[in-house]
């Protein structure tokens, strides 16, 4: 096993410094000269370590102001998921199907906990989003990705788990980073609306098993299409640098 480079060792020590000092996003870090002295390291190694950590949102370098703890967001994680899916798809492997199955398992496993006691205000938000979906379906013939995404994020708000929200949003961002182009790739918007309404009804009734079943049904269409075409079978894929209008069928 290769020994870590000086820069990699400094990366590790900066992470430890953040933990030891209980720093959070936006908190200032020692200056570059201070880090050099603290770690008995050269400028090149310290800069290399900081750049690597900046790419992972662990640190933020503000020119003329200094170095701070970064946002610690999962954006690099989402980008990595999307890139991995595209690479595997291009090699004839089921990268998209794998990504979908992980997200399905996560959401199906969580919706029961939501059903145990969702606040009335959260239910009102979910019902409002279903109404928006129905209006979009009638007006545009499709459900907007942004509305679908907002529904899934709002669904788990009552769990009050910041990390969970970030992980779920990272999966959405990853799927949105993968564009699939098919002639008939979009599920009937009426079906999409009905599936979301069924999830809300089950959650409102406090029926966790029914909610999990409704969530599995929500994923059935896209999962079955990906199982039929696990790689290359009509799904042209590109990575985009923005949230595209249509990435995967709207049942996502």
ABEGO torsion letter per residue (X at the ends): XBBBBAAAAAAAAAAAAAAAAGBBBGBBBBBAAAAAAAAGBBAAAAAAAAAAAAAAGABBBBBGAEBBBBAGBAAAAAAAAAAAAAAAAAAGBBAAAAAAAAAAAAAAAAAAAAAAGBBAAAAAAAAAAAAAAAAAAAAAGBBBAAAAAAAAAAAAAAAGBAAAAAAAAAAAAAAAABBBBBAAABBBAAAAAAAAAAAAAAAAAGBAAAAAAAAAAAAAAAAAAAAABABGBGBBBBBBABBBABABBAAX
